[in-house]
Amino acid sequence: MSLFRPQTLLDKAYEIGIVIKGIDGVLELIGGALVLTLSPGAVTGIVHWLTQHELSEDPHDFIATHILKLGQHLAHSHNYFAAAFLLTHGLVKVVLVTCLLLNKLWAYPWALVILGLFLIYQLYLLITGPSFGMAFLSVLDAVIIWLIYREWQQVRNRQQSKTEA
């Protein structure tokens, strides 16, 4: 099968959406590996280094304070579940995105099911602890799921046209 080649604005949105998912997957793989390998002191040091500039300018910076809290939580707890979650979540995303960009027909329904399950989990998190960030990510993921479904239908129709011709 050939590589995905966007032809319309929606095709381009699909491509951008799944590439973002792929980048997110790579970052999750890196994060999972770091959670497994770094000592609590190293995690704390990295988080302080990442947030010190912002917090020196604005001690109440929303993003920096949340990163700091997350880093402190990671540094002071056993994070095998977090590492396993990040590693599996990231690996699944990277594999699916690669296969979608290669137009592998089997990857479309798998992507819909897996991303749909991730979305259900995000909606659960949104209900139990509402946040703007989770709401934004959930809407973005729902749009990406719709774009994947749309592209799947187009790929199937093109393949059916080729077999009928």
BALUM-679608 format. One record per atom (N, C-alpha, C, O): x, y, z. Coordinates in steps of 0.2 Angstrom, whole numbers, plus 5000, padded with zeros to 4 digits. Atoms other than C-alpha are relative to their C-alpha. Layout:
XYZ ...
//
This chain:
500449945000 500050005000 500450065000 501050065002 499749945001 500550184997 500050045006 499550035011 500049954995 500950325009 499450044999 499150054994 500649965000 499450435014 500350074997 500850094998 499849935003 499450595003 499350045000 498850034997 500649965000 498250725008 499850044994 500250074990 500249965006 497150804994 499650065002 499550104998 500549954998 495850905004 500250035006 500750015010 499949974993 495851015019 499949965006 500249955010 500150054995 495050885029 500549945000 500749915005 499550055000 496350755023 500750035004 501050005008 499449974997 497750885029 499850005008 500349995012 500250004993 496750895046 500149935003 500449935008 499950074998 496750705047 500849995001 501049965006 499350015000 498650705043 500350035006 500750005010 499749964995 499050835056 499849975007 500249965011 500250034994 497950755069 500349935002 500549925008 499750064998 498750585068 500750015001 501049975005 499349994999 500450655067 500150035007 500650015011 500049984993 500150745083 499949945005 500249945010 500150074996 499550575090 500649975001 500849945006 499450035000 501150505085 500550035004 500950005008 499549974996 502250635093 499849995007 500249985011 500250024993 501150615109 500249935002 500549925007 499850064998 501550435108 500749995001 500949965006 499250004999 503450465106 500150035007 500550005011 499949964994 503350585121 499849955006 500149955011 500350054995 502350455131 500649945001 500749925007 499450055000 503750325127 500650025004 500949995008 499549974996 505050445133 499950015007 500349995012 500249994993 504150485149 499949945003 500249945009 500150074996 503750305153 500749975001 500949955007 499350024999 505650265151 500350045005 500750015010 499749954994 506150415162 499749985006 500149985011 500450024994 504850365175 500449945003 500549935009 499750064998 505650195176 500750015002 501049975007 499350005000 507450245175 500350055005 500850055008 499749954996 507650405185 499950005007 499349975009 500150004992 507850425204 499650055002 499550104998 500549954998 506650525214 500450075000 500150124998 499649945000 508050655216 500150034993 500050094992 499949985007 508350665197 499350034998 499350084994 500649985002 506450685194 499950075003 499650125000 500149944997 506350825207 500450064997 500250114996 499649955003 507850915200 499850024993 499850084991 500249985007 507250905182 499350055000 499350104997 500649964999 505550975187 500150075002 499850125000 499849934997 506251115197 500450044994 500250104994 499649975006 507451155182 499550034995 499550084992 500549995005 505951155170 499550065002 499350104998 500549964998 504851265181 500350075003 499950115005 499749954996 506051385190 499950074997 499850125001 500049935004 506051525177 499350035001 499250085003 500749985000 504151535176 499850015007 499450065008 500249994994 503851515194 500350065004 500150105008 499749944997 505151655198 499650064997 499650125001 500449945002 504151775187 499350005002 499050055004 500750004998 502451715192 499949945005 499849885002 500050054995 502351605208 499349964999 499349905002 500650035001 500551555203 499949984993 499349964991 500150035007 500851505185 499749945000 499949895003 500450065000 499551375181 500349944998 500349895001 499750065003 500551265170 500649985004 500749925006 499450024996 502151275180 499849975007 500249925009 500250024993 501251245197 499849924999 499949885003 500250075001 500451085189 500549964999 500549905001 499450045002 502051025182 500449985006 500649925007 499750014994 502851045199 499749955004 500049915007 500450054996 501450955208 500149934997 500249885001 499950065004 501550815195 500749975001 500749915003 499350034999 503450795197 500149985007 500449935008 499950024993 503350795216 499649935001 499949895005 500350074999 502050655215 500349944997 500449895000 499650055003 503050555203 500649985004 500849925004 499350014997 504650575213 499849965007 500349935009 500250034993 503750515230 499649945000 499349935005 500550065000 502750365224 500349954995 500849964991 499850065004 503050195216 499650014993 499050014994 500349995006 502650225198 500049954994 500149974989 500050065004 502650055190 499450014995 499449994989 500649995004 500850085184 500150064995 499950054990 499949955005 501250255177 500449994995 500350004989 499550015005 502750195168 499749954995 499749964989 500350055004 501750045161 499550034996 499450024990 500549965004 500350155156 500350044994 500150044989 499749965005 501450275147 500349964995 500349984989 499750045005 502450145138 499549964996 499649974990 500550035004 500950045132 499650054996 499550044990 500449955003 499950195128 500450034994 500250044988 499549975005 501450275118 500149954995 500149974989 499950055005 501850115109 499449994996 499549984990 500650015004 500050085104 499950064995 499850054989 500149945004 499950265097 500550004994 500350014989 499450005005 501650255088 499849954994 499949964988 500250065005 501150085079 499450024996 499450014990 500649985003 499450145075 500150064995 499950054989 499949945004 499950315068 500549984994 500350004988 499650035006 501350225057 499649964995 499649974989 500450045005 500150105050 499450044997 499350034991 500449965003 498850235047 500350044994 500050054989 499649965006 500150345037 500249954994 500349984989 499850055006 500550185027 499349974997 499449934993 500750025002 498650165024 499949925000 499549894996 500250074999 498549995031 499349995003 499150025008 500750004999 496749955031 499849975006 499349995010 500150034994 496749845046 500150055006 499850045012 499949954994 497349995057 499550045001 499450075007 500549954999 495850105054 499549975006 499450015010 500450024994 494649995065 500350005006 500050015012 499650014993 495949955078 500150075003 500050085009 499949934998 496350145079 499350035003 499450065008 500749984998 494450185081 499949975007 499750015011 500250034993 494250055095 500550025005 500250045011 499549984995 495850095104 499950085002 499950095008 500149934998 495650285103 499450015003 499350065008 500650004997 493850265107 500049985008 499750015012 499950024993 494350175123 500450055004 500250065010 499649954996 495650305128 499550065001 499550095006 500549954999 494250435125 499549995006 499350035009 500550024995 493050345136 500450015007 500150045012 499649994994 494450345150 500150085001 500050105007 499949924999 494750535147 499350035002 499350075007 500749974998 492850565149 499949985007 499650025011 500150024993 492850465165 500450055004 500250085010 499549964996 494350575171 499650075000 499750115005 500349935001 493350735165 499450005005 499350055008 500650004996 491850685175 500250005007 499950035011 499850014993 492750635191 500450065002 500550085008 499649944998 493950795190 500050044994 500550054991 500149955005 493350925178 500650044999 500850075004 499449955001 494751025170 499950024992 499749984988 500049975007 494851135154 500449964996 500349944990 499550045004 496351035148 499749944998 499849924992 500250075001 495550865149 499450014995 499349974991 500649985005 493950945140 500350014993 500049984988 499749985007 495051015126 500349944997 500149924991 499750075003 495950845124 499549964998 499649924993 500650045002 494350755124 499750024993 499549984989 500349975006 493550865110 500549994994 500349964989 499550015005 495250855100 500049934998 500049914992 500050075001 495250665102 499449984996 499449934992 500650015004 493450655096 500050024993 499849984989 499949985007 493850755081 500449954996 500349944990 499550055003 495350645077 499749934998 499849904993 500450075001 494250485079 499550014994 499549974990 500549995005 492950565067 500450004993 500249974988 499649995006 494350605054 500349934998 500449924992 499850075002 495050425055 499549964997 499649934992 500650045003 493350355052 499950024993 499849984989 500149975007 493150475037 500549974995 500349954990 499450025004 494850425030 499949924999 500049904993 500150075001 494450235033 499549994994 499649954990 500550015005 492850255023 500350014993 500149984988 499849985006 493750345009 500549944997 500549934991 499550065002 495150205008 499649944998 499849914993 500450065002 493850065008 499750014993 499749974989 500349985006 492950154994 500550004994 500349974989 499550005005 494550174984 500249934998 500349914992 499850075001 495049994986 499449964997 499649924992 500650035004 493249934981 500050024993 499849984989 500049975007 493350044966 500649964995 500449954990 499450035003 495049964961 499849934998 500049904993 500150075001 494449784963 499449994995 499449944992 500550015005 492849814953 500250024993 499950004988 499749985006 493849894939 500349954996 500549964990 
//
